[in-house]
Amino acid sequence: MRIDETHRRWFIVSLAALIVAAVIYVPYSRSAPEGANGGTVAGLTYGIIAFAFMLFAGLLGARKKVPIWRVGRAQAWMRGHLWLGFISFPLILFHSGFRFGVGLTKGLMWLFAVVFVSGIVGAVLQHFMPRFETQRIPMETIYEQIGRVRSQLVSEAQILVEQACAALTGSVSQATEQQRAASASAGTKGGLTVASGLDVDEGAGVELKEFFRRELQPYIVEGGSRGMALADRNQSKSMFQQLRLLLPPNLHSSVDDLENICEEKRELDQQAQYHRILHTWLLVHIPASYALLLLGAVHAVMALRY
Amino acid sequence: MARRIRTTKNLAKRMDLQYFKLAHPLRSWRLWLSILVPVIAVVWFAAQRASSQKVYSSGPLSAAHAVLGKNCNVCHVTTLGFFRAKVSDDACLKCHDAPAHHAEKVDFTARCGSCHVEHKGSLRLASTENVSCTQCHADLRTRNGSPQYVRDVKDFDKEHPEFAALRPGARDPGQVKLNHYAHLRPNLAGPTGPVQMDCQDCHRLRLAAMDGSWPYAMPQAMSQSMSQPIPRPIAAGMSADLKHAPSQDYMAPIVYATQCAGCHVKDLQFDKRFDQVAPHDKPEVVQAFLIQKYSDYFASHPGALKEAVAPERILPSTVKLPLPVPRNRQEWMDQQIMLADRLLFDKGCKLCHVMIEGNGAEGNALPMVAKSSIPARWFLHAEFDHDSHRLLTCTACHTRTPDSRQTADILLPGIESCRDCHEDGGPRHDAASGRCSECHAYHDWTKERPTKGKFTIPQLRAAR
């Protein structure tokens, strides 16, 4: 969620609440023997308010699970999650007198620190990454469908290659002398053996199929495909350029399409990478939050006992 | 062949509209971790709880209570049928009979735990924060409405009043005349020649005084000839008048035999015909000593009646001259004792003591020595540890001492002297602590009663 003008009210209210809490904390911590601690009236108040905020923040997950609930807009819940969750950490520090304690309280404080930091990281990523991603990948797809799109791209590429090979076996090469000379001198580059001009019609089809089998298909099928020649835009460009030299001009549009498929695959990889960056923090934030709420409830009950 | 064109429409056609129902690694991970991490947290908590209740602890115990760390129930006593197990004062009183502070005078008695805050890992639980004291002393309220002490003390740095002994009109109640200035001058006549006295020649901590040799003590030979052992400079019942039991070492009281006699023994000489000097004792004892001495002398010197009185024995202002010639033993005895009395009581004793003349009536003819009244401790409601301050010279704090000529001068350092080093913030300000508890004790330990042990070692140490 982008932190924009719509957050102004939440920001002001949260900041005001934080300032009030801090202003109360200073004289309270000075007047309390041995400093502030969770067992005093003020300390308990901080703890109860902070835990209520944490519970509210934790309910966002439930709110998302049941979108038809008439309990406010999901965006409002998200803003509340963000800002109330944010100020709950300083409130807990006021509650504990900035001590981490031992045993359960120490575990809770570290857990909360992990939740807080991962939440901050997530908020920053959610603020900047989507726009950055849109600029880099204008034609992004649904992340969960990337695998499906990849297999469609393989099929598409396979059809293109087969069509090109069929066209090659049924026609005479249209390559010019100059193109043939260039292709002959190119030798082997980027894993593609460039055929000589004399057997272009037969050899080009074989080479195209071989290129598809050895380079193009594995690249499209493989998610991420780091280290593969086609993953690098420059190497890819060079390889397709050689392919064009190998094939007659009437098949260059097919090469262009294959290159376009590779480009789309690169964008899919990039999108997957951005998506992982944008969402992996949740693998820390959400489980740690559940653990925090669970142990926090135990702490609240046992603190009342002792 | 048509060039491949990417449009959002084309992209949309590729989507499986039921995609959100399918499992996805990231969502699956999130789900499993959301189950696994709380489960791990609960398992960790259960494992911790199984070994001890320490997992509930909000912080490490103080050094004195650390031994109870495995068994919370020693202090956190649960009342039957109730879930709550807050520490009550009763739990503290099981081991500590700490009498309340002016309980009969104030309306409010703080809970033990409100001042001695546990689970902070402190080294000394008794070293309480100032707020423990200022919660009452910042605006002291007593049952009768008139507090005996200053009503509003909020801190040490600014608001603590000057020490009571130094407030206007206060004077040293001591009746032993002492001129510090004279004693600290160079080339003072010592027992064996000129000396430069030092504070520690007379003022030492009690423990040090027990072992140390005093440079100006009564010469051993003289002490033996007088059959008077040199007393240890520990005043009997020294703390009897104190409100609080002294926990720290104080200065030994000044005792003639150890701190004065070395130089002032000559002031007790009364007659050169005797090697011995008069005893440093009550006038009655001195008188008996003189009678005994002169009786013995007369018996062993048949020509004593005709011996001339040595001029140095006559204190002109106190004796009617010329002296009559004694005609018999009784007249001789009376004259000798009268001369010795005047020399001692009107000069030797008076050098240091305030002498109260007898009224001449039967049995009350001898003067009395005014009680010395030297305060054993100046701070009756506070404690001071000289040993902790041993890095300082005496005059660093007792600045007025070298120039003090009057006994009534109070040479106690003022609070400003303490504030030079002690601050409320203490170590936070690179200063010595200025906490109330540095000098003051809350509990009236004179009323402490012994407590009986109530636990066995397994009861304390067994984890529950």
Chai-1 contact restraints between the chains, C-beta under 6 A:
chainA,res_idxA,chainB,res_idxB,connection_type,confidence,min_distance_angstrom,max_distance_angstrom,comment,restraint_id
A,S31,B,V131,contact,1.0,0.0,6.0,A-B,restraint_1
A,P33,B,C115,contact,1.0,0.0,6.0,A-B,restraint_2
A,P33,B,V117,contact,1.0,0.0,6.0,A-B,restraint_3
A,P33,B,E129,contact,1.0,0.0,6.0,A-B,restraint_4
A,P33,B,V131,contact,1.0,0.0,6.0,A-B,restraint_5
A,P33,B,S132,contact,1.0,0.0,6.0,A-B,restraint_6
A,E34,B,V117,contact,1.0,0.0,6.0,A-B,restraint_7
A,E34,B,K120,contact,1.0,0.0,6.0,A-B,restraint_8
A,E34,B,E129,contact,1.0,0.0,6.0,A-B,restraint_9
A,G101,B,S58,contact,1.0,0.0,6.0,A-B,restraint_10
A,G101,B,G59,contact,1.0,0.0,6.0,A-B,restraint_11
A,V102,B,S57,contact,1.0,0.0,6.0,A-B,restraint_12
A,V102,B,G59,contact,1.0,0.0,6.0,A-B,restraint_13
A,V102,B,P60,contact,1.0,0.0,6.0,A-B,restraint_14
A,G103,B,K54,contact,1.0,0.0,6.0,A-B,restraint_15
A,G103,B,V55,contact,1.0,0.0,6.0,A-B,restraint_16
A,G103,B,S57,contact,1.0,0.0,6.0,A-B,restraint_17
A,L104,B,V55,contact,1.0,0.0,6.0,A-B,restraint_18
A,L104,B,Y56,contact,1.0,0.0,6.0,A-B,restraint_19
A,T105,B,S58,contact,1.0,0.0,6.0,A-B,restraint_20
A,M139,B,R6,contact,1.0,0.0,6.0,A-B,restraint_21
A,T141,B,L11,contact,1.0,0.0,6.0,A-B,restraint_22
A,E144,B,Y19,contact,1.0,0.0,6.0,A-B,restraint_23
A,E144,B,H24,contact,1.0,0.0,6.0,A-B,restraint_24
A,Q145,B,M15,contact,1.0,0.0,6.0,A-B,restraint_25
A,Q145,B,Y19,contact,1.0,0.0,6.0,A-B,restraint_26
A,R148,B,D16,contact,1.0,0.0,6.0,A-B,restraint_27
A,V149,B,R14,contact,1.0,0.0,6.0,A-B,restraint_28
A,Q152,B,R14,contact,1.0,0.0,6.0,A-B,restraint_29
A,S253,B,M1,contact,1.0,0.0,6.0,A-B,restraint_30
A,S253,B,R3,contact,1.0,0.0,6.0,A-B,restraint_31
A,S254,B,M1,contact,1.0,0.0,6.0,A-B,restraint_32
A,D257,B,R4,contact,1.0,0.0,6.0,A-B,restraint_33
A,N260,B,R4,contact,1.0,0.0,6.0,A-B,restraint_34
A,H279,B,L26,contact,1.0,0.0,6.0,A-B,restraint_35
A,L283,B,W29,contact,1.0,0.0,6.0,A-B,restraint_36
A,L283,B,R30,contact,1.0,0.0,6.0,A-B,restraint_37
A,L283,B,L33,contact,1.0,0.0,6.0,A-B,restraint_38
A,I286,B,R30,contact,1.0,0.0,6.0,A-B,restraint_39
A,I286,B,S34,contact,1.0,0.0,6.0,A-B,restraint_40
A,P287,B,L33,contact,1.0,0.0,6.0,A-B,restraint_41
A,P287,B,S34,contact,1.0,0.0,6.0,A-B,restraint_42
A,P287,B,V37,contact,1.0,0.0,6.0,A-B,restraint_43
A,Y290,B,S34,contact,1.0,0.0,6.0,A-B,restraint_44
A,Y290,B,P38,contact,1.0,0.0,6.0,A-B,restraint_45
A,A291,B,V37,contact,1.0,0.0,6.0,A-B,restraint_46
A,A291,B,P38,contact,1.0,0.0,6.0,A-B,restraint_47
A,A291,B,A41,contact,1.0,0.0,6.0,A-B,restraint_48
A,L294,B,P38,contact,1.0,0.0,6.0,A-B,restraint_49
A,L295,B,A41,contact,1.0,0.0,6.0,A-B,restraint_50
A,M302,B,Y56,contact,1.0,0.0,6.0,A-B,restraint_51
A,R305,B,F83,contact,1.0,0.0,6.0,A-B,restraint_52
A,R305,B,R84,contact,1.0,0.0,6.0,A-B,restraint_53
A,R305,B,A85,contact,1.0,0.0,6.0,A-B,restraint_54
A,Y306,B,Y56,contact,1.0,0.0,6.0,A-B,restraint_55
A,Y306,B,H76,contact,1.0,0.0,6.0,A-B,restraint_56
A,Y306,B,A85,contact,1.0,0.0,6.0,A-B,restraint_57
